[in-house]
Amino acid sequence: MSHYVLISAVGADRTGLVHELTEAVLNCGGNIVESRMATLGTEFATLMLVSGNWHTLAKLESELGTLNRQSNLSIEFRRTETMPVKENLMPYSVDLVSLDETGIVHAVSGFFGSREIPIAEMATHCRAAPHTGASLFEMQMIVNIPNKLHIARLRDEFAEFCDDLNVDAILEPVKS
């Protein structure tokens, strides 16, 4: 029977960090089920969902403690379970672009939170606009819309919300 742990690691970015972390998982007999990794500023950050039996996960916890001390990473280890499948939710993607302004993530998460729509994934970044060099904010999200909500009404509310916030966004079903 598989058990699961969530591993988070943050530290100064350098070549080889992903290899070191994944080598520790592999050497202990663990399996990386899901992961997210990114360089943010000069820091590296990762989240990994790892499966294995209890012996594997206990060994991995010890190994990551050693790696934590040797590699100057801040590593956390938390036992968890896989997310149960919720049949009454429909995954939708949200793609948003606007001029970079404070509070956009807060406003958008509030829009969905107030409607009890869980956010499954979110990624944001800023880049320079092609001709003007203005700072553009981009957000990609996956939200899980309860099937009890009226999609057309939700789209209308989201379009009005985006107009008020002065952002361009698309809300559409996730394509398999």
Buried (B, 14 or more C-beta within 10 A) or exposed (E): EBBBBBBBBBBEEEEEBEEBBBEBBEEBEBEBEEBEBEEEEEEBBBBBBBBBEEEBBBBBBEBBEEBBEEBEBEBEBEEEEEEEEEEEBBBBBBEBBBBBEEEBBEBBBEBBEEBEBEBBEBEBEEEEEEEEEEEBBBBEBBBBBBEEBEEEEBBEBBEEBBEEBEBEBBBEEEEE
